[in-house]
């Protein structure tokens, strides 16, 4: 349908632009997994594992947020029938995708939650 209405090239360019953050995320994930592990004590190994897990989850959330934004952008660009229910449904899905991306970006942040209390020495 998008090709018939002349939106095919625009949608393809959006999808191709979405490959850039996906490639960076995959390269970052590979660097996290493939980084050499020097000989570590048991405590340092636990800390290293936790850092790797956090970095992997954070990158995965950022990649998912990027994918949701690209999919939402493409959905917003697809022209549909001008019937009010279809347009309203498209708007709800687009706003839901934007909200989902914001939540994923917030969860990928490197800060602990405000209610978190660290162990004091």
C-alpha positions in Angstrom: 0.0 0.0 0.0 2.8 2.4 0.8 4.5 1.8 -2.5 1.2 2.5 -4.4 0.8 5.8 -2.5 4.4 7.0 -3.1 5.6 6.5 0.4 7.8 3.5 -0.4 11.1 5.3 -0.7 10.5 7.3 2.5 9.6 4.2 4.4 12.6 2.3 3.1 14.9 5.2 4.1 13.5 5.2 7.6 14.0 1.5 7.9 17.6 1.8 6.6 18.3 4.6 9.0 17.1 2.3 11.8 19.9 -0.1 10.9 22.5 2.3 12.0 21.7 2.2 15.8 21.0 -1.5 15.5 24.5 -2.0 14.1 26.1 0.1 16.9 24.1 -1.8 19.5 25.3 -5.2 18.1 28.9 -4.0 18.0 28.6 -2.8 21.6 27.1 -6.1 22.7 29.8 -8.0 20.9 32.4 -5.8 22.7 30.8 -6.5 26.1 30.7 -10.2 25.5 34.0 -10.6 23.8 36.1 -8.4 26.1 39.0 -10.3 27.6 38.8 -11.3 31.2 42.0 -11.1 33.1 42.8 -13.3 36.0 40.5 -12.0 38.7 39.8 -12.8 42.3 36.4 -14.2 43.2 35.1 -10.8 44.3 36.4 -9.1 41.2 34.9 -11.8 39.0 31.5 -11.2 40.6 31.7 -7.5 40.0 32.9 -8.0 36.4 30.0 -10.3 35.8 27.5 -7.8 37.2 28.9 -4.9 35.2 28.7 -7.0 32.0 25.2 -8.0 32.8 24.1 -4.4 33.4 25.8 -3.2 30.3 24.2 -6.0 28.2 20.8 -5.3 29.5 21.2 -1.5 29.1 22.3 -1.9 25.5 19.5 -4.3 24.8 16.9 -1.8 26.1 18.4 1.0 24.1 18.3 -1.2 21.0 14.7 -2.2 21.6 13.8 1.5 22.2 15.4 2.3 18.8 13.5 -0.5 17.1 10.2 0.6 18.6 10.8 4.2 17.5 11.6 3.1 13.9 8.6 0.8 13.8 6.4 3.5 15.2 7.7 6.1 12.7 7.0 3.7 9.8 3.5 3.1 11.1 2.9 6.8 11.4 4.0 7.4 7.8 1.8 4.7 6.3 -1.3 6.4 4.9 -4.5 4.7 5.6 -8.1 5.2 4.8 -9.4 8.5 6.2 -12.0 6.7 8.4 -11.9 8.2 11.9 -11.6 4.8 13.8 -8.6 3.7 11.7 -6.9 7.1 12.1 -7.6 7.0 15.9 -6.3 3.5 16.2 -3.1 4.4 14.3 -2.6 7.4 16.6 -3.1 5.3 19.7 -0.5 2.8 18.5 2.0 5.5 17.6 1.6 7.2 20.9 1.9 3.8 22.7 5.1 3.1 20.8 6.5 6.5 21.8 5.6 5.9 25.4 7.2 2.5 25.3 10.4 3.9 23.9 10.5 6.5 26.7 10.0 3.9 29.3 12.8 1.7 27.8 15.1 4.7 27.6 14.4 5.5 31.3 15.1 1.9 32.3 18.3 1.8 30.4 19.7 4.7 32.4 22.9 4.0 34.3 21.6 5.5 37.5 20.0 3.5 40.3 16.4 4.3 41.2 15.9 7.1 43.6 14.6 4.8 46.3 17.7 2.7 46.1 20.0 2.9 49.1 23.6 1.7 48.8 25.5 0.0 51.6 27.4 2.6 53.6 30.8 1.6 55.0 
